């Protein structure tokens, strides 16, 4: 089949799944944006996927006020009734996982085979939170005869959650759960690069919740800043970059808003000489999340290998990386997708050029694919540099792309100092068969989420979050749910 015919088939496949609505959703219905519309793209072809709403300050004000009205209803809804509606929402997501995955594959560039599970993960998070609604409890405190002292956990009001583009439906849907479960109204701000699955989600969820309880506001800079600054939004969260997190924190500080931030990482994978080297080498590649082009805050993009096993590990890495071949994301056989945008692609290629100039040795990839089918899209091959030192930019800055840096180590103390030398502290992986080594290294690595003899997996109920500049707060567990409550103390004299 010729390239134009293949691309026409891809176009037809995607067009059949596109959402009917591209407006803002708040107050229980779709609204045309006063801010107008912007085009969203298919990063695999560079073609437009049509216009999407672009909220301005007036749109945001209307959405927030509608959400505040919805909050007054939702906060008085009995916990088990809230849970029942949340489970209905989760059921709808599971039933539509395939079409939501297709939209995400077309709009953010990640392969459909991997994205099929994202809606299922989101539904699981919602069900998890729905099951905890009666566990959001306060305490009673002894005060002596004639006095009762108790604490209550209450919702904040309107919560705004801003999410990243690498897992659009998983974040947009799943992050609804913790805030809704405890009685807040939620405004979701999907990624402006990939909003289509959020629109379809809201088409499916329309009518499940009372008006104003769940809103979808797509926006660029103006609308996003208005959401963060609005006086009726006391609680904010972000999944995104460190610069964006800092900007939100600065604005939020002017009104002392409560903020949680899940930010970037420059994560280390450490291989000790006693590790299962075949498994460790393959995991070092898989931990880079090449499937979605390394566009993951948890990617273990710095590989520290002991000098005594260096050559063997590199051989295993080179063998495993061949599995990841860029291709059309909506094709079920594709193992590595596209970069989300031209701007992000240019940034990644800039890091590759800089690494070469600083003396890193390119041993795999490092360029655009030669496949003519991919010529119009935003693709780059999986890229591996050896002879990297901690002083180089690719060992210190988050590329958010498919670039793995390999560093050789001899002395454990010096290696751990290099692991901790970056401003980030999100995840890390430690490979060893020695339990004492595992505990010692885990105690030393300054990251909030570690794997020992594993990589990449998240576990529902296990709180995820970072140290240092990788964020504030924890997600994916009971801690996240409680973070959307505020504590009130009541002292009663009988």
C-alpha positions in Angstrom: 0.0 0.0 0.0 1.4 3.4 -0.9 2.0 6.1 1.7 -0.9 8.4 0.7 -3.2 5.5 0.9 -1.9 4.5 4.4 -2.3 8.1 5.6 -5.8 8.3 4.2 -6.7 5.1 6.1 -5.3 6.6 9.3 -7.2 9.8 8.7 -10.5 7.9 8.2 -9.9 5.8 11.3 -9.4 8.8 13.5 -12.2 10.9 12.0 -14.7 8.2 13.0 -13.8 8.6 16.6 -13.6 12.3 17.0 -15.9 13.9 19.6 -18.9 15.9 18.4 -18.4 18.7 21.0 -15.3 20.9 21.1 -16.6 23.6 23.4 -16.3 24.2 27.2 -18.4 22.1 29.5 -19.6 23.7 32.8 -22.8 24.2 34.7 -24.0 20.9 33.3 -23.9 21.7 29.6 -21.7 22.7 26.6 -20.9 26.3 26.1 -19.3 28.2 23.2 -16.0 29.8 24.3 -15.8 33.6 24.3 -12.1 33.1 23.8 -12.5 31.4 20.4 -10.9 28.2 19.1 -7.4 26.8 18.3 -6.5 23.9 16.1 -5.2 20.6 17.6 -2.9 18.3 15.7 -2.1 14.7 15.0 1.6 14.6 15.8 2.1 11.5 13.7 1.1 13.3 10.5 1.2 17.0 11.3 -2.4 17.3 10.2 -5.1 19.3 12.0 -7.7 17.3 14.0 -9.9 20.3 14.1 -10.7 23.3 16.4 -10.8 23.1 20.2 -12.2 25.7 22.6 -9.8 28.2 24.0 -11.1 29.7 27.2 -10.4 33.3 28.1 -10.7 35.1 31.4 -14.4 35.6 31.1 -15.0 32.0 30.2 -13.0 30.9 33.3 -15.0 33.2 35.5 -18.3 31.8 34.3 -17.0 28.2 34.7 -15.7 28.8 38.2 -19.0 30.4 39.3 -21.0 27.5 37.9 -18.7 25.1 39.7 -19.1 27.0 42.9 -22.9 26.6 42.6 -22.4 22.9 41.9 -20.2 22.5 45.0 -23.0 23.7 47.2 -25.1 20.8 46.0 -22.3 18.2 45.9 -21.0 19.0 49.4 -24.5 18.1 50.8 -24.8 14.9 48.8 -24.4 11.9 51.1 -21.0 10.2 50.7 -22.4 6.9 49.5 -24.5 8.7 46.9 -21.4 10.5 45.7 -19.6 7.1 45.5 -22.5 5.6 43.5 -22.3 8.3 40.9 -18.5 8.0 40.7 -18.7 4.3 40.1 -21.2 5.0 37.3 -18.6 7.3 35.8 -15.9 4.7 36.1 -18.1 2.1 34.4 -18.6 4.5 31.4 -14.9 5.0 31.1 -14.2 1.2 31.1 -16.8 0.7 28.4 -15.2 3.3 26.2 -11.6 2.5 26.8 -10.9 1.6 23.1 -12.3 4.8 21.6 -10.6 7.0 24.2 -7.3 5.2 23.5 -7.7 5.9 19.8 -8.3 9.6 20.4 -5.2 9.8 22.7 -3.0 7.9 20.2 -4.1 10.3 17.4 -3.8 13.5 19.5 -0.8 13.0 21.8 1.2 10.5 19.7 1.5 7.6 22.1 0.9 4.1 20.7 -2.7 2.8 21.0 -1.6 -0.6 22.2 -0.3 1.0 25.4 -3.0 3.7 25.7 -5.8 1.2 25.8 -5.1 0.7 29.5 -5.2 4.4 30.4 -9.0 4.7 30.8 -9.0 1.5 32.7 -6.4 2.9 35.1 -8.4 6.1 35.5 -11.6 4.1 36.2 -9.7 2.0 38.9 -8.6 5.3 40.6 -12.1 6.6 40.6 -13.4 3.3 42.1 -10.7 3.3 44.7 -11.7 6.8 45.8 -15.4 5.9 45.8 -14.6 3.1 48.1 -12.9 5.4 50.6 -15.7 8.0 51.0 -16.7 6.7 54.4 -13.1 6.6 55.6 -12.6 10.4 55.5 -12.9 10.7 59.2 -12.0 13.1 61.9 -11.0 12.4 65.5 -12.4 12.9 69.0 -10.1 14.3 71.6 -10.5 13.7 75.4 -11.2 17.0 77.2 -12.6 15.8 80.5 -16.2 15.7 81.8 -18.8 17.9 80.1 -16.8 18.6 77.0 -16.7 16.9 73.6 -13.9 17.9 71.1 -14.0 16.6 67.6 -12.4 17.3 64.2 -14.1 17.2 60.8 -12.7 16.9 57.3 -14.4 19.2 54.9 -14.0 19.9 51.2 -12.2 23.1 49.9 -14.9 24.1 47.4 -13.8 24.4 43.7 -10.7 22.5 42.8 -8.8 23.1 39.6 -6.6 20.2 38.3 -4.2 20.9 35.4 -2.8 17.8 33.8 0.0 16.8 31.3 -0.2 15.6 27.7 1.5 12.2 28.0 -1.5 10.4 29.4 -4.5 12.7 28.6 -7.5 10.5 29.6 -5.7 8.7 32.5 -5.0 12.1 34.1 -8.1 14.0 33.1 -10.5 11.3 34.3 -8.5 9.6 37.1 -7.6 12.9 38.8 -11.3 13.7 39.2 -11.7 10.9 41.8 -9.9 12.1 44.9 -11.4 15.6 44.8 -14.9 14.5 44.0 -15.0 11.8 46.7 -14.6 14.2 49.5 -17.2 16.7 48.2 -15.3 19.2 46.1 -16.5 20.4 42.6 -13.7 19.9 40.1 -12.6 21.9 37.0 -10.3 19.8 34.9 -7.9 21.6 32.6 -6.8 19.0 30.0 -3.6 19.4 28.1 -3.9 22.0 25.4 -1.9 19.8 23.0 -4.2 16.8 23.4 -7.7 17.7 24.6 -9.9 15.5 22.4 -10.3 12.5 24.8 -11.4 15.0 27.5 -14.3 16.2 25.3 -15.3 12.6 24.5 -15.1 11.8 28.2 -17.5 14.6 29.0 -19.9 13.5 26.2 -20.0 10.1 27.9 -20.3 11.5 31.4 -22.9 14.2 30.6 -25.7 14.0 33.1 -24.1 11.7 35.6 -23.2 14.4 38.1 -25.3 17.4 39.2 -24.6 20.5 37.2 -21.4 22.3 38.0 -19.8 19.3 39.8 -17.5 18.3 37.0 -16.3 20.8 34.3 -13.9 20.7 31.4 -12.1 23.9 30.5 -9.6 23.8 27.7 -7.3 26.8 27.7 -3.9 28.1 26.8 -1.9 30.6 28.9 -4.6 33.2 29.5 -7.3 30.8 30.6 -4.8 28.7 32.7 -3.6 31.8 34.5 -7.1 32.9 35.1 -8.0 29.5 36.7 -5.0 29.6 38.9 -5.7 33.2 40.1 -9.5 33.0 40.5 -10.6 33.9 44.1 -13.2 31.1 44.2 -10.5 28.4 43.5 -8.8 27.7 46.8 -7.2 24.4 45.8 -4.9 23.7 42.8 -2.9 20.8 41.5 -0.6 20.3 38.5 1.0 17.4 36.7 3.6 19.2 34.6 7.0 20.8 34.3 9.1 22.4 37.1 8.9 25.9 35.5 5.1 25.6 35.2 4.9 24.4 38.8 6.9 27.4 40.0 4.7 29.8 38.1 1.6 28.3 39.6 3.1 28.4 43.1 4.0 32.1 42.7 0.5 33.1 41.6 -1.2 30.8 44.2 1.0 32.4 47.0 -0.8 35.8 46.5 -4.0 34.2 47.9 -2.3 31.5 50.0 -3.9 28.8 47.9 -3.3 25.1 48.7 -1.2 23.6 46.0 0.0 20.1 45.0 2.6 19.7 42.3 3.7 16.5 40.5 6.6 17.7 38.4 9.6 16.5 36.4 12.4 14.1 37.1 16.0 13.3 36.1 15.8 9.8 37.5 18.6 7.3 38.0 18.7 3.6 37.3 21.6 2.1 39.3 23.1 -1.3 38.3 25.3 -3.0 40.9 27.7 -5.7 39.7 25.8 -8.5 41.6 22.5 -7.7 39.7 20.7 -10.0 37.3 22.4 -8.2 34.4 20.2 -9.4 31.6 17.0 -8.3 33.4 18.7 -5.1 34.6 19.8 -4.1 31.1 16.4 -4.7 29.6 14.7 -2.8 32.5 17.1 0.1 32.0 15.7 0.5 28.5 12.0 -0.2 29.4 12.3 2.3 32.3 13.1 5.0 29.8 9.5 4.7 28.6 10.6 4.7 24.9 7.0 3.6 24.0 5.9 7.1 24.6 9.2 8.6 23.4 10.5 9.2 26.9 7.8 11.7 27.5 7.3 10.6 31.1 8.3 12.3 34.3 9.2 8.9 35.8 11.6 7.8 33.1 15.0 6.6 34.4 17.0 8.7 31.9 20.3 8.3 33.7 21.8 4.8 33.8 24.6 4.3 36.3 26.5 1.1 35.5 29.4 -0.4 37.6 32.6 -0.5 35.5 33.0 -4.3 36.1 29.8 -5.1 34.2 29.6 -2.0 32.0 30.3 -3.8 28.6 27.8 -6.6 29.3 25.1 -4.2 30.4 25.6 -2.0 27.3 25.3 -5.1 25.1 22.0 -5.9 26.7 20.8 -2.3 26.4 21.6 -2.3 22.7 19.8 -5.6 22.2 16.6 -4.4 24.0 16.4 -0.9 22.4 15.8 -2.5 19.0 12.3 -3.4 20.1 11.3 0.3 20.1 10.7 1.4 16.5 8.8 4.7 15.7 5.6 4.2 13.9 2.1 5.4 13.4 0.5 5.6 16.9 -2.9 4.3 15.8 -1.4 1.1 14.5 -1.7 -1.7 17.0 1.8 -3.0 16.1 3.6 0.3 16.8 6.1 0.0 19.7 7.1 3.7 19.9 5.0 6.8 19.1 5.5 10.4 18.1 6.6 13.5 20.0 3.6 15.6 21.0 4.6 18.7 19.1 7.1 20.3 16.7 8.3 22.6 19.6 9.0 19.6 21.8 10.7 17.7 18.9 13.0 20.7 18.3 13.9 20.9 22.0 14.8 17.2 22.1 17.0 17.5 19.0 18.7 20.5 20.6 19.6 18.3 23.6 21.0 15.7 21.3 23.2 18.2 19.5 24.4 19.6 22.8 25.3 16.2 24.2 27.5 15.6 21.1 29.2 18.9 21.5 29.9 18.2 25.2 31.6 15.0 24.4 29.0 12.3 25.0 29.3 9.3 22.6 26.2 8.6 20.5 25.8 4.8 20.2 22.2 4.5 19.1 19.6 6.7 17.3 19.9 10.4 17.6 18.1 11.3 14.5 14.7 11.5 12.7 13.5 8.1 11.4 14.2 7.4 7.7 10.8 5.8 7.2 9.1 8.0 4.6 5.7 7.2 6.1 6.8 9.3 9.2 8.2 12.2 7.3 5.4 14.7 8.1 5.2 13.8 11.8 7.2 14.6 14.9 9.4 11.5 15.3 12.8 10.8 16.7 14.6 7.5 17.1 15.3 6.1 20.6 18.7 7.6 21.5 21.5 6.3 23.7 24.6 8.2 24.8 27.6 6.6 26.6 30.6 8.3 28.1 28.3 10.7 29.8 29.5 12.6 32.9 27.3 14.3 35.5 28.5 17.7 34.4 26.8 17.4 31.0 23.4 19.0 30.4 21.8 15.7 29.4 22.7 14.4 32.8 21.2 17.3 34.7 18.2 18.6 32.7 14.9 16.9 32.0 14.8 16.3 28.2 11.3 14.8 28.3 12.3 12.8 25.2 13.8 9.4 24.2 17.4 10.1 25.3 19.1 7.7 27.7 22.4 8.8 29.3 24.8 6.1 30.5 27.3 6.9 33.2 30.1 4.5 34.4 30.8 4.2 38.1 33.4 2.6 40.4 33.0 4.1 43.9 29.5 3.7 45.5 29.7 6.9 47.6 30.8 9.0 44.6 28.1 7.4 42.4 25.3 8.1 45.0 26.5 11.7 45.2 26.1 12.1 41.5 22.7 10.4 41.6 21.6 13.1 44.1 23.4 16.0 42.3 20.4 17.0 40.3 17.6 19.3 41.5 15.0 16.6 40.8 14.0 13.7 43.1 11.0 11.9 41.6 11.8 8.2 41.0 14.7 5.8 40.8 15.6 2.1 40.2 18.1 0.0 42.0 19.3 -3.3 40.7 21.0 -5.7 43.1 20.6 -9.2 44.5 22.0 -8.1 47.9 19.3 -7.1 50.4 21.8 -5.0 52.4 22.9 -3.1 49.3 19.3 -2.5 48.3 18.4 -1.0 51.7 21.6 1.1 51.8 21.1 2.5 48.4 17.4 3.2 48.9 18.1 5.1 52.0 20.7 7.3 50.2 18.8 8.1 47.0 16.9 11.3 47.3 13.7 10.4 45.4 10.2 9.9 46.5 9.4 6.7 44.6 11.9 3.8 44.2 11.9 0.4 42.5 14.3 -2.3 43.6 14.8 -4.9 40.8 11.9 -3.3 38.9 10.9 -0.2 37.0 8.0 2.0 35.9 5.2 0.3 37.7 2.7 2.3 39.8 0.6 0.7 42.5 -2.9 1.9 43.3 -2.9 2.9 47.0 0.9 3.5 47.1 1.5 7.2 47.3 3.5 8.7 44.4 5.4 12.0 44.5 8.8 13.6 44.5 11.5 15.1 46.6 13.2 18.5 46.0 12.0 20.2 42.8 10.0 17.2 41.7 6.9 18.3 43.5 4.8 19.0 46.5 2.4 16.4 47.9 1.6 12.8 47.1 -0.8 11.2 44.6 -2.4 7.8 43.8 -3.2 6.9 47.4 -5.2 7.8 50.4 -2.9 10.8 51.0 -4.0 12.3 47.8 -7.7 12.0 48.8 -7.1 13.6 52.2 -5.2 16.4 50.6 -8.4 17.7 49.1 -9.9 18.2 52.6 -9.3 20.8 55.3 -9.6 20.1 59.0 -12.1 21.9 61.3 -12.0 21.5 65.0 -15.3 21.7 67.1 -15.3 22.1 70.9 -18.7 21.4 72.5 -19.4 22.3 76.1 -22.3 20.0 77.2 
